[in-house]
Amino acid sequence: MAKTKKFVGLDFATMKPQLGLKVTLPLLLSVLWMVTMSGSVASSLGIGLMVAMLLSGLPFAFGDKNNLDALYTTLSLDRKTVVRGRYLFTLTMDICAVATSFILGTIGQLIATLTGATFTNDGIVWVFAVMGFMCIAIQAMQLPFYFKFGYQKAKLFSIIPLAGIVGLAGAVLAMGGGELLNGITTLAAKLQENSVMLFGGIGGALVVLVFVSYKLSLAFYKKREF
């Protein structure tokens, strides 16, 4: 576990130039402005998770550019440690994104209150659950592609999960999916009556998905040659 923690620290060290104040400050100010104007914390959460999804691919891009995978072998980092560390790094980025989003949302709410604007947090828990599930699910589907092909070759493949979700939603709507959507809405309303079952189901599905993703990534990465 100590090697895994060191690897995560190494990932953050390689990402530091990409997360400097010149890059993050304009982004943070833009998010704060959007939160204040929209009057909802959900907007900051959505942007934060989207940024986290983009950042999860940067260590792979940096590694490809500088041939770090070959370097890891000289540092006595076995491939299981690399895969485990990269998943932990991704999870850490997600947590940081959520924390930053709520901080910006709170500041935006304060600004909106001072200016007399209307601000709402209605349904924020459910918005968080849905967005969080989608973010982690997409990342879990993207990471095996990165480990199998490397960032440059996997860029196209990595957008397939996101494109597939958007395409499926569009197809359902185009085929007159009103009844299906009403059924999903009804089911969601029933599930809200039992939050434990809802969050338990979401958590269980995520655990299974991430476990399968991790096993695939490990299998793919072990077969790669550097």
C-alpha positions in Angstrom: 0.0 0.0 0.0 2.9 2.3 0.7 4.1 2.0 -2.9 0.6 2.8 -4.1 0.5 6.0 -2.1 3.9 7.0 -3.4 2.7 6.4 -7.0 -0.4 8.6 -6.4 1.9 11.3 -5.1 4.0 10.9 -8.2 0.9 11.3 -10.4 0.0 14.5 -8.6 3.6 15.7 -8.9 3.5 15.2 -12.7 0.1 17.0 -12.8 1.2 20.0 -10.8 2.3 22.1 -13.9 -1.1 21.5 -15.4 -2.9 22.6 -12.2 -1.1 25.9 -11.7 -2.9 29.1 -10.6 -2.9 30.5 -14.2 -4.9 27.5 -15.3 -7.2 26.9 -12.3 -8.0 30.5 -11.3 -9.9 31.4 -14.5 -11.7 28.1 -14.3 -12.7 28.6 -10.7 -13.9 32.2 -11.3 -16.0 31.0 -14.3 -17.6 28.2 -12.3 -18.3 30.7 -9.5 -20.0 33.1 -12.0 -22.1 30.3 -13.4 -23.2 29.2 -10.0 -24.2 32.7 -9.0 -26.1 33.3 -12.2 -27.8 30.0 -12.3 -28.8 30.1 -8.6 -28.0 26.4 -8.1 -25.2 24.4 -6.6 -25.9 21.6 -9.1 -24.2 23.6 -11.9 -20.9 23.7 -10.0 -21.2 20.0 -9.2 -21.7 19.2 -12.9 -18.8 21.2 -14.1 -16.6 19.9 -11.3 -17.2 16.3 -12.2 -16.7 17.0 -15.9 -13.3 18.6 -15.1 -12.5 15.5 -13.0 -13.3 13.2 -15.9 -11.0 15.2 -18.2 -8.1 15.3 -15.6 -8.3 11.5 -15.1 -6.8 11.1 -18.6 -4.0 13.6 -18.2 -1.5 11.3 -16.3 -1.8 8.8 -19.2 -1.2 11.6 -21.7 1.9 12.8 -19.8 3.1 9.2 -19.4 2.9 8.6 -23.1 4.7 11.8 -24.0 7.5 11.1 -21.6 7.6 7.3 -21.8 7.0 7.0 -18.0 5.6 3.5 -18.2 9.1 2.3 -19.1 10.5 4.4 -16.2 8.1 2.8 -13.7 9.8 -0.6 -14.3 13.2 0.9 -13.3 11.7 2.3 -10.1 10.6 -1.2 -9.0 6.9 -0.3 -9.5 5.1 -3.4 -10.5 2.2 -3.1 -12.9 -0.4 -3.9 -10.3 0.8 -0.9 -8.2 0.6 1.4 -11.3 -3.0 0.3 -12.0 -4.1 0.5 -8.4 -2.5 3.9 -8.0 -4.1 5.3 -11.1 -7.5 4.2 -9.9 -6.9 5.8 -6.5 -5.6 9.0 -8.2 -8.9 9.1 -10.2 -11.0 8.7 -7.1 -9.0 11.4 -5.3 -9.6 13.8 -8.2 -13.3 13.1 -8.0 -13.4 13.8 -4.3 -11.4 17.0 -4.8 -13.8 18.0 -7.6 -16.9 17.5 -5.4 -15.3 19.3 -2.5 -14.3 22.3 -4.7 -17.8 22.3 -6.3 -19.5 22.6 -2.9 -17.2 25.3 -1.7 -17.8 27.3 -4.9 -21.5 26.6 -4.6 -21.6 27.9 -1.0 -19.7 31.0 -2.0 -22.1 31.5 -5.0 -25.1 31.0 -2.7 -23.7 33.7 -0.4 -23.2 36.1 -3.3 -26.6 35.4 -4.6 -28.2 36.0 -1.2 -26.4 39.3 -0.8 -27.6 40.5 -4.2 -31.1 39.4 -3.6 -31.1 36.7 -6.2 -33.1 33.5 -5.9 -31.0 30.4 -5.0 -32.2 26.8 -4.7 -30.8 23.6 -3.4 -33.9 21.5 -4.2 -33.0 17.9 -5.1 -29.3 18.5 -4.8 -28.8 15.1 -3.1 -30.4 13.3 -6.1 -28.5 15.4 -8.6 -25.3 14.5 -6.8 -26.2 10.8 -6.8 -27.0 10.8 -10.6 -24.0 12.9 -11.6 -21.6 11.0 -9.4 -22.8 7.7 -10.7 -22.5 8.8 -14.3 -19.0 10.3 -13.7 -17.6 7.2 -12.0 -19.3 4.9 -14.5 -17.8 6.7 -17.5 -14.3 6.8 -15.9 -14.6 3.0 -15.1 -15.3 2.4 -18.8 -12.6 4.7 -20.0 -9.7 3.6 -17.9 -9.3 0.0 -19.4 -8.9 1.6 -22.8 -6.1 3.9 -21.5 -4.3 0.9 -20.0 -4.7 -1.2 -23.1 -3.8 1.3 -25.8 -2.1 4.2 -24.1 -3.6 7.7 -24.2 -2.9 8.7 -27.8 -4.4 5.5 -29.3 -7.3 5.4 -26.8 -8.5 9.0 -27.1 -11.1 8.0 -29.7 -12.2 4.8 -27.8 -12.4 6.6 -24.5 -15.3 8.8 -25.7 -17.3 5.8 -26.7 -18.9 5.3 -23.3 -20.0 9.0 -23.1 -21.2 9.0 -26.7 -23.0 5.8 -26.1 -24.9 7.2 -23.2 -25.9 10.4 -25.0 -26.8 8.4 -28.2 -28.9 6.0 -26.2 -30.8 8.8 -24.5 -31.3 10.5 -27.9 -32.6 7.2 -29.5 -35.1 6.6 -26.7 -36.5 10.1 -27.1 -36.5 9.9 -30.9 -38.5 6.6 -30.7 -41.1 8.2 -28.6 -39.7 7.1 -25.3 -42.2 9.2 -23.3 -43.8 6.2 -21.7 -40.5 4.7 -20.8 -39.3 8.0 -19.3 -42.6 8.2 -17.3 -42.0 4.7 -16.0 -38.4 5.6 -15.0 -39.7 8.7 -13.3 -42.3 6.7 -11.4 -39.7 4.2 -10.3 -37.4 6.9 -9.1 -40.3 8.5 -7.1 -40.9 5.1 -5.4 -37.2 4.6 -4.7 -37.0 8.0 -3.1 -39.4 6.7 -0.5 -36.6 4.3 0.5 -33.3 6.1 0.2 -31.4 3.3 1.8 -32.4 0.9 -1.0 -31.7 3.5 -3.7 -28.2 4.5 -2.5 -27.4 0.9 -1.7 -28.3 -0.1 -5.2 -26.2 2.7 -6.7 -23.3 1.9 -4.5 -23.5 -1.8 -5.2 -23.6 -1.2 -9.0 -20.6 1.1 -8.8 -18.5 -1.4 -6.8 -19.2 -4.1 -9.3 -18.5 -1.8 -12.3 -15.2 -0.5 -10.8 -14.1 -4.0 -9.8 -14.6 -5.3 -13.3 -12.9 -2.2 -14.8 -9.9 -2.7 -12.5 -9.5 -6.3 -13.4 -9.7 -5.5 -17.1 -7.2 -2.7 -16.8 -4.8 -4.9 -14.9 -5.1 -7.7 -17.4 -4.5 -5.3 -20.3 -1.6 -3.4 -18.7 0.2 -6.7 -17.8 0.2 -7.6 -21.5 1.6 -4.3 -22.8 5.2 -4.0 -23.8 7.3 -0.9 -23.2 
